[in-house]
Amino acid sequence: MEIWKAILVGIVQGLSEFLPISSSGHIALLQHALGMRGTDTGIQEDITFELVLHLGTFLSIIIYFRRRLLALFFSLWQKERQDERRMILWLIVATVPATLAFFSAGDLFERAYDYPVLVGGCLIGTGAILLLPKLFRSEEQEFGLKQAVWMGVAQALAILPGISRSGTTITAGLISGGGASKAAEFSFLMFLPAIGGGALLKMRDLQAVAQSDAAVAYGCGFAAAFLSGLFAVYLVLRMIRKGRFEYFAYYCFVVGIVAMIYFGVR
């Protein structure tokens, strides 16, 4: 793998992971356009590289929410931290749907990456999802089990490439009555167990990469995803507080339509 391609894909991954425009969709389309998918690498290598990029954005979340994560960690021994303990429970609940979806239909989701026209259609679907809070938004409530369940189901749907994980989960949080800032924070925290679990399942593949000739390229992709992901977290939280989240819907419509036309006629 060429280093410049790994860096470019890493930057796109970091930005699109937290911006509500689907990192998986953008990565799949970019890899198809650059000839990185289905040519000199097999599907397993493609999936492992994407996991490495996700670990870069995983680190950006840990850095940004380090104080929040420490509070959650220490709440395991401090009974007075009831809010943090409830948050841990909600995160566990929200992780269940995606876990079930992955183990029951993981191969189906992975094969979807090889169909760029389908990815483009899913991006159009993401655009429609991002407009839903303008049409259906409940009165703001205290964040709890209801929001965790809805956001967990949304995360399961977002396993499909082209369906934005952050956009879908935050939209689910808003529609179910979660506040904008709280829904965004919970969406980002949900990312950690999902990617952490995936890393454990693919640990052997990651060890093989560390010992391969592609290690430098993978490392550059990881660093690019980390830095751009950290920037994207700040940007998303700022935009959602200003109520401009749905602006990304129009971008998804354009990219999705262009992708369907471009890859449909190839």
C-alpha positions as CSV (number, residue, x, y, z in Angstrom):
1,M,0.0,0.0,0.0
2,E,1.3,3.4,-0.9
3,I,1.9,5.8,2.0
4,W,0.2,8.8,0.4
5,K,-3.0,6.7,-0.2
6,A,-3.0,5.5,3.4
7,I,-2.7,9.1,4.7
8,L,-5.4,10.4,2.3
9,V,-7.8,7.6,3.4
10,G,-6.9,8.2,7.0
11,I,-7.7,11.9,6.8
12,V,-11.1,11.1,5.1
13,Q,-11.8,8.5,7.8
14,G,-11.0,10.9,10.7
15,L,-13.2,13.7,9.3
16,S,-16.1,11.5,8.1
17,E,-16.2,9.3,11.2
18,F,-17.6,12.1,13.4
19,L,-19.0,14.4,10.8
20,P,-22.5,12.9,10.0
21,I,-21.5,11.8,6.4
22,S,-20.5,8.2,6.9
23,S,-16.9,7.3,7.2
24,S,-17.5,3.7,6.0
25,G,-19.2,5.0,2.9
26,H,-16.5,7.6,2.1
27,I,-13.7,5.1,2.7
28,A,-15.4,2.5,0.5
29,L,-15.9,4.9,-2.4
30,L,-12.4,6.4,-2.1
31,Q,-10.8,3.0,-2.1
32,H,-12.7,2.0,-5.2
33,A,-11.8,5.2,-6.9
34,L,-8.1,4.8,-6.0
35,G,-8.1,1.1,-6.9
36,M,-7.3,0.1,-3.4
37,R,-10.2,-2.4,-2.9
38,G,-10.4,-5.7,-4.7
39,T,-7.1,-5.3,-6.6
40,D,-3.8,-6.0,-4.9
41,T,-5.5,-6.4,-1.5
42,G,-8.1,-8.9,-0.5
43,I,-11.3,-8.3,1.5
44,Q,-9.6,-9.3,4.7
45,E,-6.8,-6.7,4.2
46,D,-9.3,-4.0,3.4
47,I,-11.3,-4.7,6.6
48,T,-8.1,-4.8,8.7
49,F,-6.9,-1.4,7.3
50,E,-10.3,0.1,8.0
51,L,-10.1,-1.2,11.6
52,V,-6.6,0.4,12.0
53,L,-8.1,3.7,10.8
54,H,-11.0,3.3,13.3
55,L,-8.5,2.8,16.1
56,G,-7.0,6.2,15.1
57,T,-10.4,7.8,15.6
58,F,-10.8,5.7,18.8
59,L,-7.8,7.4,20.2
60,S,-9.1,10.9,19.3
61,I,-12.3,10.2,21.3
62,I,-10.3,9.0,24.3
63,I,-8.2,12.2,24.2
64,Y,-11.2,14.5,23.8
65,F,-13.3,12.9,26.5
66,R,-10.5,11.9,28.8
67,R,-12.0,13.6,31.8
68,R,-15.4,12.2,31.2
69,L,-14.0,8.7,30.7
70,L,-12.0,8.9,33.9
71,A,-15.1,9.9,35.8
72,L,-16.9,6.9,34.4
73,F,-14.0,4.6,35.3
74,F,-13.8,5.8,38.9
75,S,-17.6,5.6,39.3
76,L,-17.1,1.8,39.4
77,W,-15.7,2.2,42.9
78,Q,-17.4,5.4,44.0
79,K,-21.1,4.7,44.8
80,E,-21.9,8.4,45.0
81,R,-21.3,8.8,41.2
82,Q,-24.8,7.5,40.3
83,D,-25.1,9.5,37.1
84,E,-21.8,8.0,35.8
85,R,-22.9,4.5,36.7
86,R,-26.2,5.0,34.9
87,M,-24.3,6.2,31.8
88,I,-22.2,3.0,31.8
89,L,-25.4,1.0,31.9
90,W,-26.9,3.0,29.0
91,L,-23.7,2.4,27.0
92,I,-23.9,-1.3,27.6
93,V,-27.6,-1.3,26.5
94,A,-26.8,0.7,23.4
95,T,-24.0,-1.7,22.4
96,V,-26.2,-4.7,22.3
97,P,-28.1,-4.1,19.0
98,A,-25.0,-3.5,16.9
99,T,-23.4,-6.6,18.5
100,L,-26.3,-8.8,17.6
101,A,-26.4,-7.3,14.1
102,F,-22.7,-7.9,13.5
103,F,-22.7,-11.5,14.6
104,S,-26.0,-12.4,12.8
105,A,-25.3,-10.6,9.5
106,G,-21.6,-9.5,9.6
107,D,-20.7,-11.1,6.3
108,L,-23.6,-9.4,4.6
109,F,-22.5,-6.0,5.8
110,E,-18.9,-6.6,4.8
111,R,-19.9,-7.6,1.3
112,A,-21.8,-4.4,0.9
113,Y,-18.5,-2.5,0.7
114,D,-17.8,-4.1,-2.7
115,Y,-20.9,-2.4,-4.2
116,P,-20.2,1.3,-4.6
117,V,-23.6,2.0,-6.1
118,L,-25.2,0.6,-3.0
119,V,-23.0,2.7,-0.9
120,G,-24.1,5.8,-2.8
121,G,-27.7,4.9,-2.2
122,C,-27.0,4.5,1.5
123,L,-25.4,8.0,1.6
124,I,-28.7,9.4,0.1
125,G,-30.4,7.5,2.9
126,T,-28.2,9.2,5.5
127,G,-29.1,12.6,4.0
128,A,-32.8,11.8,4.6
129,I,-32.1,10.6,8.1
130,L,-30.3,13.9,9.0
131,L,-33.4,15.9,8.0
132,L,-35.7,13.9,10.3
133,P,-35.1,16.0,13.5
134,K,-36.7,19.0,11.7
135,L,-39.8,16.9,11.1
136,F,-40.0,14.7,14.2
137,R,-38.4,15.9,17.4
138,S,-39.7,15.2,20.8
139,E,-39.6,17.6,23.7
140,E,-36.2,17.4,25.5
141,Q,-36.2,14.9,28.3
142,E,-33.6,13.6,30.8
143,F,-31.3,11.3,29.0
144,G,-32.0,7.6,29.9
145,L,-32.9,4.1,28.8
146,K,-35.3,5.3,26.0
147,Q,-32.6,7.3,24.2
148,A,-30.0,4.6,24.8
149,V,-32.2,1.9,23.1
150,W,-33.0,4.1,20.1
151,M,-29.4,5.2,19.6
152,G,-28.3,1.6,19.9
153,V,-30.7,0.4,17.2
154,A,-29.5,3.3,15.0
155,Q,-25.9,2.2,15.5
156,A,-26.8,-1.3,14.3
157,L,-28.3,0.1,11.1
158,A,-25.1,2.2,10.6
159,I,-23.0,-0.9,10.1
160,L,-24.0,-0.6,6.5
161,P,-21.4,1.5,4.5
162,G,-22.9,4.8,3.6
163,I,-25.2,5.0,6.7
164,S,-23.5,7.5,9.0
165,R,-23.0,6.1,12.5
166,S,-22.7,9.6,14.2
167,G,-25.5,11.1,12.1
168,T,-27.9,8.2,12.6
169,T,-27.3,7.8,16.3
170,I,-27.4,11.6,17.1
171,T,-30.6,11.8,15.0
172,A,-32.1,9.0,17.0
173,G,-31.2,10.7,20.2
174,L,-32.8,14.0,19.1
175,I,-36.0,12.3,17.9
176,S,-36.3,10.4,21.2
177,G,-36.0,13.5,23.3
178,G,-32.3,13.7,24.1
179,G,-30.7,17.1,24.1
180,A,-28.4,17.9,21.3
181,S,-25.1,18.1,23.3
182,K,-26.0,15.0,25.4
183,A,-27.0,13.0,22.2
184,A,-23.7,14.0,20.6
185,E,-21.6,13.0,23.6
186,F,-23.4,9.7,24.0
187,S,-22.9,9.0,20.3
188,F,-19.2,9.5,20.5
189,L,-18.9,7.4,23.7
190,M,-20.9,4.6,22.0
191,F,-18.1,4.4,19.4
192,L,-15.6,3.2,22.0
193,P,-17.0,-0.2,22.9
194,A,-18.0,-0.9,19.3
195,I,-14.5,-0.3,17.9
196,G,-12.8,-1.8,21.0
197,G,-14.8,-5.0,20.6
198,G,-13.9,-5.1,16.8
199,A,-10.2,-4.7,17.6
200,L,-10.3,-7.6,20.0
201,L,-12.0,-9.8,17.4
202,K,-9.4,-8.8,14.8
203,M,-6.4,-8.9,17.1
204,R,-4.5,-11.6,15.1
205,D,-5.0,-9.6,11.9
206,L,-3.6,-6.5,13.6
207,Q,-0.6,-8.4,14.9
208,A,0.1,-9.6,11.4
209,V,-0.1,-6.1,10.0
210,A,2.5,-4.9,12.6
211,Q,4.9,-7.4,11.2
212,S,4.2,-6.9,7.5
213,D,5.7,-4.5,4.9
214,A,2.6,-2.4,5.1
215,A,3.2,-1.5,8.7
216,V,4.5,2.0,7.9
217,A,1.6,2.8,5.6
218,Y,-0.9,1.5,8.2
219,G,0.8,3.6,10.8
220,C,0.6,6.8,8.7
221,G,-3.1,6.1,8.1
222,F,-3.6,5.6,11.8
223,A,-1.9,9.0,12.6
224,A,-3.9,10.8,9.9
225,A,-7.2,9.4,11.2
226,F,-6.3,10.4,14.8
227,L,-5.5,14.0,14.0
228,S,-8.4,14.6,11.6
229,G,-10.8,12.8,13.9
230,L,-9.8,15.1,16.8
231,F,-10.5,18.1,14.7
232,A,-13.9,16.6,13.6
233,V,-15.1,16.1,17.1
234,Y,-14.6,19.7,18.0
235,L,-16.3,20.8,14.7
236,V,-19.4,18.5,15.2
237,L,-20.0,19.5,18.8
238,R,-19.8,23.2,17.8
239,M,-22.2,22.8,14.8
240,I,-24.8,20.7,16.6
241,R,-25.0,23.3,19.4
242,K,-25.7,25.9,16.7
243,G,-28.4,23.8,15.2
244,R,-26.7,23.3,11.8
245,F,-26.5,19.6,11.9
246,E,-28.9,19.0,9.0
247,Y,-26.7,21.0,6.6
248,F,-24.7,17.8,6.1
249,A,-27.8,16.2,4.6
250,Y,-27.4,18.1,1.4
251,Y,-23.8,17.1,1.1
252,C,-24.7,13.4,1.5
253,F,-27.4,13.8,-1.2
254,V,-24.8,15.2,-3.7
255,V,-22.1,12.6,-2.9
256,G,-24.6,9.8,-3.0
257,I,-26.0,10.8,-6.4
258,V,-22.6,11.4,-7.9
259,A,-21.4,8.0,-6.6
260,M,-24.4,6.1,-8.0
261,I,-23.9,7.8,-11.4
262,Y,-20.1,7.5,-11.6
263,F,-19.9,3.8,-10.4
264,G,-23.1,2.9,-12.2
265,V,-21.8,3.7,-15.6
266,R,-18.3,2.3,-15.2
